[in-house]
């Protein structure tokens, strides 16, 4: 059916499929397995009838047709694909649906507030710093060594802010993902020439120039690098593939923020200098990372903003398209198992 373009749900309305009346048990079994292989293990109900709503069936067939006859998929379509119910990241789709957010269309402040509140409270509070740092042999299991692993160059109040922001961010990430992350050695003080901060993927050290809460987005940014560099290869590849599709046909240039990279509307329309998400590095391929390691960190760090500020990014459009939102939604899958 997909070969001949039966991709619109309306074409499948009032249609049905069943193997109930097949008298040959062997043939019925073959047909049943064929349907399951073609449409998924949940394609049939216990009585052998097709058990997929027409719209969902059309989506599945469309995907199979695209796999058999690959065509260029628009960034918007790739974003919409995130919300198919059978995907592993459907928890994200449910979270957004409950808040009233959609991949397309304007959002209200109330919807964004509801979404951010749900995202930031979806998992119980845990002292992730205590759990995700290397312990020395002389340290007891019941000892909270969080402050010991933060540079003494930060004040106690600064250390508390860093811990607060770390726990707030990691509370949004599925625990199954956080538990697999390599422990951090410590959180250091970055020098002025090193910028606002960095994550060192070999030594597993995070550094911040400041512990002030005004640097909250930077605190999030480096934690996102930690999650991204150490996520599953399949997820890493999907994010890299998306970045490659976004920059297709564009020549590398010098970004307005700094460094070499690609613009392709990664920056919001109201802040053209904020194109850092398109930055690339020479070492990426040697470390096995696809190009675009700054895309997730630059987009997800906006979760540190107030709902009012975040709404501005969410509703931003360039040439009628939600470019920033599309990259944000792809990056958001990092937080879900």
Backbone bond lengths (Angstrom), bond angles and torsions (degrees), N, CA, C in turn:
res aa  C-N    CA-C-N  psi(-1)  N-CA   C-N-CA  omega(-1)  CA-C   N-CA-C  phi
1 X - - - 1.464 - - 1.515 111.60 -
2 X 1.348 115.86 -42.98 1.467 118.01 -177.45 1.518 111.34 -64.40
3 X 1.324 117.19 -29.72 1.454 120.88 -179.45 1.525 110.84 -61.52
4 X 1.340 116.57 -31.21 1.451 120.31 -177.49 1.522 112.48 -102.72
5 X 1.326 116.25 17.64 1.453 119.15 169.43 1.505 116.10 85.89
6 X 1.316 119.03 22.03 1.469 120.02 177.71 1.517 108.89 -80.05
7 X 1.321 115.61 70.53 1.463 120.16 -174.25 1.517 113.06 -112.13
8 X 1.310 118.59 -7.02 1.456 120.60 179.78 1.520 109.75 -92.79
9 X 1.326 118.02 131.53 1.462 120.22 -179.41 1.524 112.40 -54.15
10 X 1.352 116.85 -34.72 1.456 119.68 -177.86 1.526 112.03 -60.90
11 X 1.352 116.53 -29.84 1.455 119.39 179.79 1.524 111.90 -71.65
12 X 1.319 116.30 -17.00 1.457 119.97 -177.27 1.521 112.37 -104.51
13 X 1.319 117.22 -3.81 1.453 119.83 179.19 1.527 110.10 -62.35
14 X 1.325 116.46 143.78 1.468 123.48 178.06 1.525 112.67 61.86
15 X 1.334 116.59 20.91 1.454 120.74 174.61 1.530 108.21 -107.39
16 X 1.306 116.06 156.07 1.460 118.86 179.03 1.515 109.21 -146.28
17 X 1.314 116.22 164.91 1.456 122.01 176.90 1.520 108.02 -144.71
18 X 1.314 115.75 137.96 1.457 119.49 -178.16 1.519 109.28 -156.04
19 X 1.317 116.44 151.39 1.465 121.38 174.24 1.526 110.10 -111.20
20 X 1.325 117.29 11.94 1.464 120.97 -174.85 1.531 112.97 -62.64
21 X 1.342 116.30 -35.52 1.462 119.64 -174.03 1.523 113.24 -92.29
22 X 1.320 117.89 3.66 1.464 121.22 176.71 1.525 108.04 -76.13
23 X 1.313 116.20 118.28 1.465 120.03 -174.13 1.514 112.43 -79.55
24 X 1.313 118.02 -29.01 1.467 121.43 -179.10 1.528 108.73 -80.69
25 X 1.335 118.84 110.43 1.476 121.24 -177.51 1.526 113.23 -57.14
26 X 1.329 116.49 -38.20 1.469 119.58 -178.66 1.525 110.48 -66.97
27 X 1.345 116.41 -42.87 1.463 120.06 178.65 1.524 110.70 -65.85
28 X 1.336 116.62 -41.15 1.464 120.57 178.44 1.521 110.67 -60.49
29 X 1.338 115.49 -41.13 1.471 119.63 179.68 1.518 110.56 -65.01
30 X 1.342 116.54 -41.56 1.467 120.15 178.94 1.518 111.38 -63.52
31 X 1.335 116.42 -42.98 1.464 120.08 179.32 1.522 111.07 -65.02
32 X 1.332 114.84 -40.53 1.467 119.10 179.49 1.525 110.45 -61.21
33 X 1.329 116.63 -45.99 1.468 120.05 179.44 1.522 111.37 -66.39
34 X 1.332 116.43 -35.13 1.464 120.02 178.77 1.526 110.67 -63.54
35 X 1.342 116.16 -43.63 1.464 119.73 178.65 1.518 110.89 -63.90
36 X 1.323 116.53 -41.54 1.462 119.82 -179.59 1.528 110.78 -64.84
37 X 1.354 114.62 -41.24 1.464 118.49 -179.83 1.515 110.76 -66.83
38 X 1.321 115.98 -36.70 1.458 120.95 -176.49 1.517 112.32 -76.83
39 X 1.343 116.03 -39.67 1.466 119.65 -169.91 1.526 114.42 -118.33
40 X 1.335 117.89 -5.01 1.454 119.56 178.91 1.507 111.73 115.59
41 X 1.338 115.55 157.05 1.472 119.87 -176.32 1.514 112.07 -65.92
42 X 1.344 116.71 -20.05 1.462 119.92 -179.20 1.527 111.60 -95.82
43 X 1.345 116.51 17.62 1.458 119.44 -174.62 1.529 112.85 -67.50
44 X 1.338 116.85 -33.46 1.462 120.75 -175.55 1.514 110.91 -115.04
45 X 1.336 116.00 148.61 1.455 119.71 173.25 1.523 108.89 -85.07
46 X 1.318 116.16 -178.08 1.465 119.32 -174.54 1.519 112.85 -65.76
47 X 1.349 117.44 -20.12 1.462 121.33 179.42 1.522 112.76 -92.93
48 X 1.336 116.71 2.60 1.449 119.68 177.39 1.502 115.14 88.96
49 X 1.334 117.90 10.77 1.458 120.86 178.28 1.519 110.60 -93.62
50 X 1.336 115.33 151.40 1.458 120.16 176.92 1.527 108.94 -61.24
51 X 1.326 116.22 128.80 1.458 120.25 -172.25 1.520 112.02 -122.38
52 X 1.327 116.70 34.87 1.464 120.83 -178.65 1.523 108.86 -120.08
53 X 1.333 117.99 127.74 1.469 119.90 176.06 1.529 110.69 -56.78
54 X 1.317 116.00 148.94 1.457 120.94 -174.28 1.517 112.84 -55.59
55 X 1.355 118.25 -44.61 1.453 120.26 -177.39 1.528 111.39 -64.51
56 X 1.323 115.83 -40.86 1.466 118.96 179.45 1.527 110.65 -68.70
57 X 1.332 116.92 -38.53 1.457 120.55 177.30 1.526 110.73 -60.19
58 X 1.334 115.99 -42.43 1.458 120.18 179.31 1.523 111.46 -62.44
59 X 1.336 116.10 -40.26 1.465 119.57 179.04 1.521 111.37 -63.21
60 X 1.332 116.38 -42.72 1.465 119.93 -179.49 1.533 110.72 -64.00
61 X 1.320 115.56 -42.46 1.453 119.18 -179.39 1.521 111.07 -67.06
62 X 1.337 116.13 -36.38 1.459 119.81 177.61 1.525 110.43 -62.64
63 X 1.325 117.02 -42.37 1.460 120.63 179.87 1.525 110.98 -63.60
64 X 1.325 115.98 -41.58 1.455 118.62 179.57 1.521 111.19 -65.73
65 X 1.329 116.20 -39.05 1.466 119.64 178.43 1.522 110.44 -62.35
66 X 1.328 117.42 -38.87 1.461 121.41 -179.64 1.518 111.35 -68.85
67 X 1.359 116.25 -34.36 1.462 119.76 177.69 1.523 111.09 -68.90
68 X 1.354 116.18 -37.94 1.456 120.37 -179.12 1.525 111.78 -76.88
69 X 1.323 116.00 -34.36 1.467 121.43 179.94 1.521 108.08 -129.68
70 X 1.345 118.50 77.07 1.468 121.51 -172.92 1.522 112.45 -55.13
71 X 1.322 114.34 135.50 1.459 121.60 174.51 1.511 108.05 -132.16
72 X 1.304 116.81 161.65 1.460 121.45 178.87 1.523 109.47 -66.23
73 X 1.312 116.91 124.45 1.464 121.92 -179.03 1.521 108.33 -102.42
74 X 1.301 116.14 130.51 1.453 120.44 -178.10 1.522 110.39 -70.34
75 X 1.348 118.57 153.84 1.459 120.88 175.87 1.517 111.97 -55.52
76 X 1.339 117.20 -36.29 1.458 119.80 -179.76 1.525 110.41 -65.24
77 X 1.334 117.11 -42.37 1.459 119.75 179.30 1.517 110.65 -64.53
78 X 1.348 116.73 -38.39 1.458 119.43 177.37 1.514 110.54 -62.23
79 X 1.326 117.01 -35.90 1.454 120.66 177.82 1.522 110.77 -68.35
80 X 1.324 116.91 -43.23 1.455 120.25 179.43 1.519 111.12 -62.56
81 X 1.338 116.98 -31.53 1.455 120.74 179.62 1.525 111.90 -60.71
82 X 1.329 117.70 -22.99 1.458 120.50 -179.84 1.516 111.89 -64.27
83 X 1.320 116.86 -19.92 1.456 119.83 -170.93 1.520 113.30 -105.14
84 X 1.331 117.08 16.23 1.447 119.73 175.19 1.520 108.16 -74.72
85 X 1.318 117.69 133.56 1.459 121.35 -169.59 1.517 115.76 -64.06
86 X 1.350 118.18 -23.45 1.453 118.03 -176.83 1.523 112.60 -86.15
87 X 1.338 118.84 -3.85 1.452 120.90 -179.44 1.514 110.97 -74.66
88 X 1.344 115.44 153.49 1.459 120.19 -178.77 1.520 112.27 -63.78
89 X 1.343 116.51 -28.04 1.459 118.95 -177.75 1.526 111.32 -90.34
90 X 1.344 117.36 25.41 1.458 119.95 -179.37 1.524 111.66 -65.89
91 X 1.353 117.51 -17.99 1.465 119.64 175.48 1.519 110.19 -60.85
92 X 1.331 116.42 -35.71 1.457 120.42 176.99 1.519 110.47 -65.80
93 X 1.355 115.90 -42.61 1.457 119.62 179.19 1.520 110.50 -61.00
94 X 1.345 116.35 -41.08 1.455 120.12 178.97 1.511 112.48 -64.82
95 X 1.322 115.51 -38.20 1.460 120.57 179.38 1.526 110.78 -63.40
96 X 1.313 116.06 -43.74 1.463 120.40 -179.76 1.525 111.61 -71.15
97 X 1.322 116.09 -40.08 1.463 119.73 -179.31 1.515 110.88 -62.43
98 X 1.323 116.01 -40.75 1.471 120.01 179.49 1.524 111.33 -64.22
99 X 1.336 116.25 -32.82 1.466 120.51 179.11 1.520 112.01 -82.27
100 X 1.336 116.85 -10.06 1.459 120.70 -179.86 1.514 113.77 87.93
101 X 1.353 117.63 9.82 1.457 120.98 179.77 1.522 110.18 -84.59
102 X 1.319 115.87 147.76 1.452 122.53 178.08 1.532 109.28 -130.51
103 X 1.336 117.09 155.26 1.465 118.92 178.07 1.521 112.69 -57.83
104 X 1.351 115.83 -31.39 1.461 120.69 178.53 1.521 109.46 -120.27
105 X 1.320 115.22 159.56 1.453 120.49 175.45 1.523 113.34 96.19
106 X 1.313 115.20 157.60 1.459 121.72 -179.74 1.529 110.84 -70.43
107 X 1.306 116.00 144.15 1.462 121.77 176.05 1.517 109.43 -109.78
108 X 1.316 116.29 156.02 1.451 121.60 176.15 1.520 109.58 -98.13
109 X 1.323 116.15 164.44 1.461 120.43 178.42 1.523 109.96 -62.23
110 X 1.323 116.93 -39.12 1.462 120.22 179.82 1.520 112.18 -61.78
111 X 1.317 116.74 -39.99 1.464 120.52 178.97 1.528 111.17 -65.28
112 X 1.319 115.92 -43.68 1.466 119.96 179.54 1.529 110.50 -65.80
113 X 1.326 117.14 -41.86 1.459 120.36 177.43 1.522 111.10 -59.37
114 X 1.323 116.18 -44.02 1.465 120.90 179.61 1.518 111.38 -63.33
115 X 1.339 116.48 -42.41 1.455 120.96 -179.64 1.527 111.52 -65.03
116 X 1.336 117.06 -48.89 1.463 120.40 -178.24 1.521 111.22 -64.05
117 X 1.327 117.00 -38.53 1.462 120.22 179.41 1.526 110.29 -64.78
118 X 1.336 116.83 -44.05 1.459 120.68 179.49 1.523 111.55 -65.17
119 X 1.346 116.44 -41.46 1.459 120.92 -179.21 1.524 111.38 -64.27
120 X 1.324 116.01 -41.25 1.466 120.35 -175.45 1.520 113.11 -82.49
121 X 1.316 117.18 -4.90 1.469 119.81 179.41 1.522 111.90 -126.63
122 X 1.326 116.90 19.25 1.465 119.64 -175.54 1.520 112.72 -76.57
123 X 1.331 117.76 -16.61 1.464 121.03 178.65 1.528 109.56 -128.33
124 X 1.322 117.91 151.55 1.473 121.07 179.56 1.525 111.66 -61.46
125 X 1.317 116.16 155.78 1.459 121.15 177.44 1.522 109.96 -68.58
126 X 1.335 114.76 137.75 1.460 121.12 175.05 1.519 108.22 -144.70
127 X 1.319 116.37 149.44 1.463 120.59 175.20 1.525 107.21 -85.18
128 X 1.340 115.00 83.51 1.456 119.31 -174.57 1.526 112.38 -67.07
129 X 1.322 117.20 -29.28 1.460 118.62 178.03 1.531 110.37 -62.17
130 X 1.315 115.18 -40.21 1.467 118.68 179.49 1.522 110.90 -65.64
131 X 1.335 116.53 -33.79 1.458 120.86 -175.74 1.522 113.08 -86.38
132 X 1.330 117.48 -26.70 1.456 120.80 -172.43 1.523 113.55 -112.81
133 X 1.303 117.39 42.06 1.462 121.57 173.05 1.520 108.21 -132.61
134 X 1.324 116.04 154.10 1.451 120.38 178.08 1.522 109.86 -67.44
135 X 1.320 115.60 137.69 1.464 119.99 176.03 1.520 109.44 -104.55
136 X 1.317 115.28 137.28 1.454 119.97 175.06 1.522 109.81 -79.30
137 X 1.301 116.07 160.20 1.458 119.95 -175.51 1.534 112.71 -61.95
138 X 1.323 116.71 -30.17 1.468 119.59 -175.87 1.522 112.53 -84.97
139 X 1.311 117.59 -3.17 1.460 120.02 -177.10 1.524 110.43 -92.91
140 X 1.308 116.00 136.88 1.463 122.19 -178.26 1.525 110.54 -79.34
141 X 1.329 116.00 153.98 1.456 120.89 179.12 1.515 112.12 -65.40
142 X 1.339 116.39 -29.75 1.466 119.60 -177.13 1.528 112.34 -90.04
143 X 1.319 116.80 5.29 1.464 120.81 -176.45 1.522 110.46 -92.76
144 X 1.330 115.76 127.76 1.461 119.88 177.05 1.519 108.26 -82.52
145 X 1.324 115.52 102.44 1.468 120.60 -174.63 1.524 111.12 -102.74
146 X 1.340 117.11 18.84 1.455 121.00 -176.14 1.519 111.66 -55.48
147 X 1.345 116.78 -49.56 1.456 120.45 -175.72 1.526 111.37 -66.94
148 X 1.335 116.64 -30.36 1.456 119.68 -179.10 1.522 112.18 -65.59
149 X 1.320 116.22 -25.62 1.452 120.68 -176.67 1.517 112.77 -94.58
150 X 1.323 117.59 5.00 1.459 122.24 174.11 1.527 107.29 -107.66
151 X 1.302 116.26 134.81 1.458 121.50 -175.29 1.531 112.00 -49.85
152 X 1.324 115.12 137.14 1.465 120.93 177.87 1.527 111.52 -68.29
153 X 1.332 117.33 -7.99 1.459 120.58 175.95 1.531 111.61 -70.61
154 X 1.330 116.42 -16.22 1.456 120.69 175.11 1.527 108.83 -92.71
155 X 1.321 116.73 145.04 1.462 121.13 176.57 1.526 109.47 -71.89
156 X 1.337 116.43 166.93 1.463 120.28 178.70 1.526 111.02 -60.92
157 X 1.333 116.36 -39.34 1.466 119.14 178.79 1.529 110.49 -67.46
158 X 1.357 115.87 -35.62 1.458 120.07 176.86 1.523 111.61 -66.25
159 X 1.323 116.24 -40.48 1.461 120.37 176.98 1.525 110.53 -62.03
160 X 1.319 115.78 -41.22 1.466 120.36 179.59 1.535 110.91 -62.86
161 X 1.325 116.42 -37.66 1.473 120.59 178.43 1.521 110.59 -66.14
162 X 1.331 116.60 -43.37 1.465 120.74 178.69 1.530 110.38 -60.98
163 X 1.330 116.69 -44.18 1.462 120.81 178.76 1.522 111.25 -63.20
164 X 1.321 116.38 -43.38 1.467 121.47 -179.14 1.526 109.97 -60.14
165 X 1.321 116.55 -47.32 1.458 120.18 -178.20 1.522 112.16 -68.07
166 X 1.329 116.24 -36.07 1.464 119.52 178.09 1.521 110.48 -64.09
167 X 1.325 116.71 -46.04 1.459 120.53 -179.10 1.524 111.19 -67.09
168 X 1.331 116.85 -35.26 1.468 120.08 178.31 1.517 110.50 -65.00
169 X 1.319 116.87 -44.41 1.455 118.75 -179.55 1.519 111.46 -67.27
170 X 1.329 117.47 -49.28 1.461 120.00 -175.31 1.520 112.51 -68.46
171 X 1.321 117.33 -17.21 1.463 119.71 174.79 1.529 111.03 -68.12
172 X 1.330 117.27 -20.86 1.466 121.33 178.01 1.527 111.47 -82.53
173 X 1.327 117.34 -17.38 1.464 121.87 -176.33 1.521 109.35 -91.83
174 X 1.326 116.70 138.80 1.465 119.37 177.53 1.531 109.79 -57.65
175 X 1.342 117.94 130.56 1.470 120.88 -177.75 1.524 113.25 -54.31
176 X 1.342 116.97 -33.39 1.460 119.64 179.35 1.527 111.57 -60.59
177 X 1.324 116.16 -29.86 1.470 120.71 177.99 1.526 110.25 -77.71
178 X 1.329 116.46 -45.92 1.470 120.38 -177.45 1.519 111.07 -62.84
179 X 1.322 116.25 -40.11 1.461 119.76 -176.79 1.519 112.74 -64.29
180 X 1.334 117.06 -23.76 1.465 120.87 179.56 1.529 112.87 -87.78
181 X 1.329 117.21 -8.66 1.467 119.81 -179.29 1.515 110.92 -69.34
182 X 1.317 117.78 142.21 1.465 119.57 175.29 1.524 109.72 -64.88
183 X 1.323 117.95 138.03 1.469 120.07 -179.30 1.530 111.68 -60.54
184 X 1.321 115.43 147.52 1.457 120.85 175.01 1.522 109.68 -80.45
185 X 1.318 115.99 142.50 1.464 120.44 176.61 1.525 109.88 -75.86
186 X 1.330 115.47 -46.13 1.452 119.66 178.70 1.523 109.29 -171.44
187 X 1.329 115.77 170.39 1.460 122.73 171.71 1.515 106.74 -112.44
188 X 1.322 115.86 116.36 1.458 121.65 -172.76 1.522 111.73 -102.51
189 X 1.317 113.87 174.79 1.455 122.08 176.24 1.524 108.01 -96.00
190 X 1.340 117.17 121.66 1.458 121.15 179.17 1.526 110.17 -81.66
191 X 1.291 115.17 143.33 1.453 120.33 175.22 1.529 109.53 -78.19
192 X 1.305 116.23 160.26 1.462 121.04 -177.98 1.521 111.81 -58.11
193 X 1.319 116.72 -39.65 1.461 120.18 -178.30 1.538 112.19 -72.06
194 X 1.330 117.17 -11.42 1.465 120.69 179.94 1.525 112.23 -92.22
195 X 1.314 116.39 1.11 1.460 119.98 177.27 1.523 112.75 86.15
196 X 1.318 115.43 -161.11 1.459 121.22 -175.89 1.523 112.63 -74.31
197 X 1.324 116.83 -21.09 1.458 119.64 179.36 1.514 111.28 166.57
198 X 1.344 115.87 174.97 1.457 120.18 176.90 1.527 109.76 -163.04
199 X 1.341 114.40 160.41 1.465 121.42 170.87 1.516 107.31 -119.69
200 X 1.316 116.83 126.86 1.456 122.34 179.64 1.532 107.95 -97.99
201 X 1.343 115.82 110.51 1.461 120.50 -170.27 1.522 114.05 -74.10
202 X 1.322 118.13 -16.12 1.463 121.06 179.82 1.528 110.66 -89.19
203 X 1.316 116.23 -49.37 1.469 120.24 -177.94 1.524 112.53 -88.55
204 X 1.340 117.50 -10.09 1.469 122.86 -178.89 1.531 111.44 57.35
205 X 1.319 113.84 50.89 1.460 121.55 174.53 1.525 108.10 -114.59
206 X 1.329 115.82 135.69 1.460 121.22 172.26 1.517 107.57 -109.46
207 X 1.324 116.75 138.74 1.459 120.98 178.91 1.517 109.64 -127.72
208 X 1.322 116.08 140.44 1.458 122.64 176.37 1.520 109.18 -126.00
209 X 1.330 116.03 140.11 1.452 119.68 175.73 1.515 110.64 -72.34
210 X 1.326 116.83 -33.59 1.463 120.97 -177.91 1.522 110.35 -139.80
211 X 1.322 115.25 148.14 1.463 121.44 175.64 1.518 111.30 -99.99
212 X 1.328 116.68 3.52 1.457 120.56 -179.26 1.527 110.30 -65.17
213 X 1.326 116.94 146.84 1.453 120.50 -176.90 1.523 112.37 -66.18
214 X 1.335 117.17 -16.80 1.455 119.87 175.37 1.530 110.74 -68.16
215 X 1.329 117.32 -14.39 1.457 123.37 176.35 1.533 111.15 -96.11
216 X 1.297 117.65 18.71 1.470 121.45 -176.63 1.525 111.62 -56.97
217 X 1.328 117.36 -42.41 1.460 119.73 -179.82 1.529 111.21 -62.69
218 X 1.351 116.84 -34.29 1.468 120.74 176.28 1.520 110.41 -69.18
219 X 1.331 117.07 -39.68 1.466 120.69 176.72 1.526 109.55 -58.34
220 X 1.350 117.07 -43.57 1.457 121.69 176.60 1.531 110.25 -64.30
221 X 1.329 116.27 -43.84 1.465 122.57 -173.54 1.528 111.70 -54.62
222 X 1.328 116.91 -49.22 1.462 119.58 -176.66 1.526 111.31 -72.59
223 X 1.318 117.95 -31.09 1.465 120.57 175.53 1.521 110.58 -66.15
224 X 1.323 116.58 -34.95 1.466 121.00 178.10 1.526 109.87 -65.83
225 X 1.342 117.33 -39.42 1.468 119.79 174.43 1.530 110.14 -58.65
226 X 1.303 116.53 -42.02 1.469 122.05 179.44 1.527 110.28 -58.98
227 X 1.337 116.36 -44.76 1.464 121.11 179.31 1.527 110.53 -68.55
228 X 1.335 116.90 -44.14 1.464 121.24 -175.24 1.525 112.19 -67.25
229 X 1.317 117.68 -48.66 1.454 120.99 -177.64 1.525 112.31 -62.41
230 X 1.318 117.18 -23.92 1.462 120.89 -174.63 1.523 113.45 -114.64
231 X 1.342 117.08 16.54 1.467 119.59 178.68 1.527 109.77 -82.35
232 X 1.326 115.81 174.65 1.466 120.65 178.76 1.523 110.41 -60.21
233 X 1.314 116.16 146.63 1.458 120.71 -178.77 1.526 112.13 -61.11
234 X 1.335 116.61 -34.78 1.465 119.26 -179.55 1.524 111.06 -64.12
235 X 1.321 116.31 -42.23 1.461 119.96 179.45 1.531 110.41 -69.86
236 X 1.316 115.84 -38.90 1.459 120.89 178.09 1.533 110.41 -60.62
237 X 1.322 115.61 -41.18 1.457 120.42 -179.66 1.525 111.40 -67.30
238 X 1.324 117.43 -40.62 1.461 120.41 -179.70 1.523 111.32 -62.73
239 X 1.325 115.94 -41.37 1.463 119.12 178.18 1.523 110.11 -67.16
240 X 1.323 116.88 -41.62 1.452 120.55 177.40 1.522 112.33 -63.74
241 X 1.329 116.41 -40.68 1.464 120.32 178.68 1.526 110.77 -63.20
242 X 1.328 115.75 -39.97 1.467 119.34 178.95 1.528 110.07 -63.19
243 X 1.326 116.20 -44.35 1.466 119.91 178.86 1.521 110.22 -59.07
244 X 1.341 116.75 -42.97 1.458 120.50 -179.43 1.533 111.53 -62.96
245 X 1.326 117.17 -38.00 1.467 119.84 177.82 1.519 110.80 -66.88
246 X 1.320 116.71 -36.18 1.459 120.01 -179.16 1.525 112.32 -67.18
247 X 1.323 116.96 -34.16 1.463 119.54 -175.06 1.526 112.30 -98.00
248 X 1.331 116.88 4.53 1.464 120.73 -175.90 1.531 110.66 -56.12
249 X 1.313 115.53 128.24 1.452 121.06 178.25 1.516 114.74 85.28
250 X 1.331 117.06 -5.70 1.472 120.08 -179.60 1.528 109.85 -96.27
251 X 1.306 116.74 140.48 1.456 121.52 178.06 1.519 110.23 -87.33
252 X 1.323 115.24 144.10 1.454 119.96 178.11 1.528 109.14 -64.09
253 X 1.316 115.61 141.47 1.459 120.13 -179.52 1.510 111.10 -146.36
254 X 1.312 115.97 -170.59 1.459 120.82 179.31 1.521 108.30 -97.45
255 X 1.318 116.21 122.20 1.459 121.06 -176.24 1.524 111.51 -73.48
256 X 1.325 115.32 154.32 1.469 120.34 178.64 1.521 110.59 -67.50
257 X 1.343 116.17 -31.80 1.471 118.74 179.39 1.519 108.94 -72.91
258 X 1.307 117.79 -68.04 1.469 123.29 168.79 1.522 109.02 179.22
259 X 1.314 115.32 156.34 1.451 121.02 176.69 1.519 113.61 86.25
260 X 1.336 114.63 172.17 1.451 122.31 178.37 1.524 110.62 -86.37
261 X 1.322 116.06 146.63 1.451 118.60 178.02 1.509 112.34 170.49
262 X 1.334 114.82 -157.85 1.458 122.64 -176.77 1.525 109.29 -126.46
263 X 1.302 116.41 143.20 1.465 119.44 -179.07 1.521 110.93 -89.19
264 X 1.320 117.66 -64.00 1.457 125.49 -178.50 1.525 113.70 32.37
265 X 1.299 115.90 48.19 1.467 122.01 172.53 1.533 113.66 59.77
266 X 1.338 117.30 27.83 1.460 118.35 172.26 1.522 110.71 -70.07
267 X 1.323 116.62 -26.21 1.463 121.21 177.89 1.526 109.32 -83.51
268 X 1.338 118.22 144.39 1.466 119.73 176.66 1.526 110.34 -70.21
269 X 1.304 115.90 157.71 1.471 120.21 -175.71 1.521 112.12 -64.17
270 X 1.330 116.90 -27.51 1.464 120.11 -176.90 1.526 112.66 -88.13
271 X 1.329 117.36 -0.58 1.462 120.32 179.90 1.520 108.70 -150.40
272 X 1.316 116.59 73.49 1.453 121.80 -174.83 1.525 113.32 -61.73
273 X 1.318 117.15 -23.61 1.457 119.47 179.67 1.530 111.94 -73.41
274 X 1.325 115.98 -15.77 1.460 120.25 -177.04 1.531 110.26 -85.70
275 X 1.335 116.80 57.16 1.458 121.75 -178.21 1.525 112.40 -104.12
276 X 1.318 116.90 20.38 1.454 122.50 -175.11 1.532 112.41 -62.29
277 X 1.337 117.04 -22.07 1.466 120.53 -179.45 1.517 112.18 -62.89
278 X 1.328 117.35 -20.36 1.454 120.10 -179.67 1.514 114.38 -91.58
279 X 1.325 117.12 5.15 1.459 119.99 -176.73 1.528 111.60 -70.61
280 X 1.338 116.14 144.38 1.459 121.10 174.53 1.524 109.06 -129.03
281 X 1.346 114.82 161.00 1.457 121.20 -178.36 1.529 109.12 -125.37
282 X 1.312 115.38 155.49 1.453 118.95 179.23 1.508 114.64 -70.72
283 X 1.350 116.96 -21.32 1.465 119.22 -173.93 1.530 112.92 -89.14
284 X 1.333 117.72 -4.29 1.461 119.06 -172.55 1.522 113.29 -57.70
285 X 1.315 117.07 -48.91 1.459 119.73 -175.86 1.523 111.70 -65.25
286 X 1.325 116.84 -32.60 1.462 119.49 -179.63 1.517 111.36 -70.33
287 X 1.324 116.79 -27.17 1.460 119.82 178.11 1.526 111.90 -93.07
288 X 1.321 116.11 3.17 1.451 118.83 178.30 1.515 114.33 81.12
289 X 1.320 117.09 6.68 1.454 120.11 179.75 1.516 110.07 -90.21
290 X 1.331 117.36 134.22 1.464 118.27 174.56 1.520 110.69 -67.71
291 X 1.312 117.09 160.58 1.457 119.57 177.44 1.529 109.86 -59.96
292 X 1.310 115.59 148.63 1.458 119.83 175.86 1.508 114.66 100.99
293 X 1.332 118.58 32.48 1.462 120.13 -177.98 1.529 112.29 -69.45
294 X 1.327 117.40 -17.12 1.459 119.01 179.28 1.539 112.47 -88.20
295 X 1.325 117.07 -11.49 1.468 118.66 -179.79 1.534 112.21 -62.89
296 X 1.334 120.08 -51.67 1.467 118.63 178.91 1.519 113.61 -63.46
297 X 1.338 116.60 -43.44 1.466 119.23 -176.70 1.526 111.45 -65.63
298 X 1.344 116.05 -40.07 1.467 119.22 -177.15 1.522 111.70 -71.46
299 X 1.320 117.25 -33.17 1.451 119.92 -179.39 1.528 112.21 -82.13
300 X 1.314 117.13 -45.80 1.455 119.90 -176.90 1.529 112.67 -71.94
301 X 1.331 117.59 -20.67 1.461 118.36 177.68 1.523 111.37 -64.82
302 X 1.344 116.87 -18.61 1.458 120.42 178.82 1.525 112.00 -69.85
303 X 1.324 117.34 -8.97 1.460 120.53 173.65 1.525 110.72 -67.80
304 X 1.323 117.01 -11.87 1.463 121.02 176.25 1.526 111.90 -81.56
305 X 1.327 117.00 -10.79 1.463 120.94 -177.82 1.522 111.44 -76.70
306 X 1.309 114.68 164.95 1.466 120.12 172.85 1.523 108.36 -71.16
307 X 1.347 118.74 158.98 1.474 120.31 177.90 1.522 112.38 -55.46
308 X 1.328 116.69 -37.44 1.467 120.09 -179.72 1.526 110.86 -63.55
309 X 1.328 117.21 -43.34 1.460 121.20 179.86 1.530 110.93 -70.29
310 X 1.327 116.38 -40.90 1.464 120.47 -179.12 1.526 111.02 -64.19
311 X 1.330 116.55 -37.84 1.467 120.88 179.62 1.519 111.26 -57.99
312 X 1.312 116.92 -36.24 1.457 120.81 -179.87 1.527 110.99 -62.60
313 X 1.332 116.81 -41.44 1.463 120.35 176.62 1.526 110.61 -68.00
314 X 1.328 116.39 -45.66 1.464 121.26 -175.80 1.530 111.78 -58.56
315 X 1.317 117.46 -42.62 1.461 121.66 -176.84 1.524 113.95 -87.59
316 X 1.321 117.01 0.52 1.465 119.46 -176.19 1.525 111.34 -68.76
317 X 1.326 115.35 135.94 1.461 121.02 178.42 1.525 110.04 -130.54
318 X 1.333 114.75 146.72 1.465 122.27 173.38 1.524 106.54 -128.68
319 X 1.318 115.65 122.18 1.468 121.02 -176.43 1.531 110.98 55.68
320 X 1.329 115.21 35.62 1.452 120.10 176.98 1.515 115.26 79.93
321 X 1.344 117.84 4.84 1.465 120.68 -177.46 1.520 110.41 -118.72
322 X 1.332 114.51 147.20 1.460 121.45 -177.81 1.536 109.62 -89.30
323 X 1.325 116.13 68.57 1.456 119.78 -174.74 1.533 112.03 -62.12
324 X 1.332 117.42 -46.04 1.461 119.51 -177.80 1.523 110.01 -63.40
325 X 1.314 116.30 -43.79 1.461 120.75 -177.81 1.527 111.63 -62.07
326 X 1.332 116.91 -39.09 1.466 120.00 -178.70 1.523 111.19 -61.70
327 X 1.331 116.83 -44.58 1.464 120.13 179.19 1.522 110.50 -68.99
328 X 1.330 117.65 -36.20 1.459 121.34 178.34 1.527 110.57 -61.99
329 X 1.328 116.87 -45.37 1.460 120.59 -178.05 1.522 111.41 -65.31
330 X 1.318 117.32 -39.48 1.461 119.36 176.23 1.522 110.11 -63.91
331 X 1.326 117.20 -42.03 1.463 120.93 -179.87 1.532 111.64 -67.16
332 X 1.318 115.78 -32.43 1.468 120.57 -176.13 1.530 111.96 -61.57
333 X 1.328 117.11 -24.13 1.461 119.92 -179.75 1.537 111.53 -63.83
334 X 1.322 117.84 -17.64 1.459 120.31 176.31 1.521 112.70 -59.29
335 X 1.330 116.44 -30.17 1.460 120.83 -173.88 1.510 112.85 -83.55
336 X 1.325 117.13 -9.03 1.454 121.83 -175.65 1.521 110.54 -113.27
337 X 1.304 116.62 141.52 1.472 119.90 -178.37 1.528 111.22 -71.80
